[in-house]
Amino acid sequence: MKLRFDPFFHYLFKHKSSDIIASITAQNIYCISLIAIVNFFIELYFSLWNYSIMILHPEIPHLYIVIRLNSCVMMMLISAIVFLYLISYRNKVSGNVKKICFVLLVYSIIEIAFGIYISVYDLLLGGNSYVFFIMTLCVFGILVINPYGSITLSIISLVAFYLVLIPVYDVDYSDVLNMTEYFFFINFISVIRYYLTCTWYENHFELKRVNEELTLAKERLEKSNEMLHSISFYDELSCVKNRNALRADWSEYNGHILSVMMMDIDDFKYFNDTFGHTVGDNVIKEVATLLIKYFGVEHCYRIGGDEFLIISGYGKKSFEEKISSLRKDLTKFRIKEADVSPTISCGIYRGVCDYENDLRVLKDMADELLYKIKKTGKDSFMFKADPLLPTGDIDIDDSSISLKGAMESKINNSIS
């Protein structure tokens, strides 16, 4: 039988986590604060009432009234002090649990002691023991108390009440039985409330923990998606877009006048084979950095070893200025092993892109211009426009082209 009931009592009375204890303490602060402020006004009322009786009815022995008045004033002051103290700690529970619990316990004992004192006094004057009932109800029926503490304190309270009452009052044993039954049920309610409250907080903190884990998992998933996006659509070496990104962006260029540039690094194979891949990689990184600087990463693609594709809406004048600035900046980059600066060759073709195949035609035309540059000496560029394109449109920038975020929206749409 012992083994059968032990698990139940162990679960019911087991030591709770610090978070649950702090939460229950915070809950008790609000309960005791409410009880204290209500008690303050009740005792204030009775103090004024007793004082008025003492003034208006001088024939009544003052000793009885003064005893009651002093008790009410003392309880009123204690309630006010406890209320102000607990209010000051309502947002500072963590780290002060023991101190707060001590104050709660002391005030609860004072309430019970006050209830015993007033009830015995009232019974001697022909009254009742309602104050003792009310005080014990406030302590054991409203506060969330550990069952050990609740049961122990209630037994002490009941024994103390009768130890004080029996010597001075003829106690009816049916009242003792009723009082014992009252304390049994109020403790039963206290234990159940404690159990339910702890269970609620356990579920609350478990749910909070699960939500935090889900949030972390979501953040990790977002980082993984960003990494996947970077790996799938950006070239790892040059940090510009790759062929996958070009396929994803292809249709976004429809409906624009485009300047398409095919570019490669002159004699790249020589640098790569002679001085090693590290030198070649550094050259690619430098060229890609300058392309991003002048054309924006959203319009730059690495489509081969040293081949880059630029698709933008810049007109002839803007494009030539940017290419000239890029080539000038490139001369500042020296290949130490060869004591030279790399050079580039570019073919740019401008035309209208109404359909997806038009972009392929523009790209092929730019590739032919690049081939011609290579045949005539490299380290140069050639710009040509579609003959059907009005002359006035050749130098006009198409500022409506903005692919930044287009690829991201495609990915998000596909995921959702």
Secondary structure, 3 states (H helix, E strand, C coil): CHHHHHHHHHHHHCCCCHHHHHHHHHHHHHHHHHHHHHHHHHHHHHHHHHHHHHHHCCCCCHHHHHHHHHHHHHHHHHHHHHHHHHHHCCCCCCCCHHHHHHHHHHHHHHHHHHHHHHHHHHHHCCCCCHHHHHHHHHHHHHCCCCHHHHHHHHHHHHHHHHHHHCCCCCCCHHHHHHHHHHHHHHHHHHHHHHHHHHHHHHHHHHHHHHHHHHHHHHHHHHHHHHHHHHHHHECCCCCCECHHHHHHHHHHHCCEEEEEEEEEECCHHHHHHHHCHHHHHHHHHHHHHHHHHHHCHHHEEECCCCEEEEEECCCHHHHHHHHHHHHHHHCCCCECCCCECCCEEEEEEEEEECCHHHHHHHHHHHHHHHHHHHHCCCCCEEEEECCCCCHHHCCCCCCCCCCCCHHHHHHHHHHC
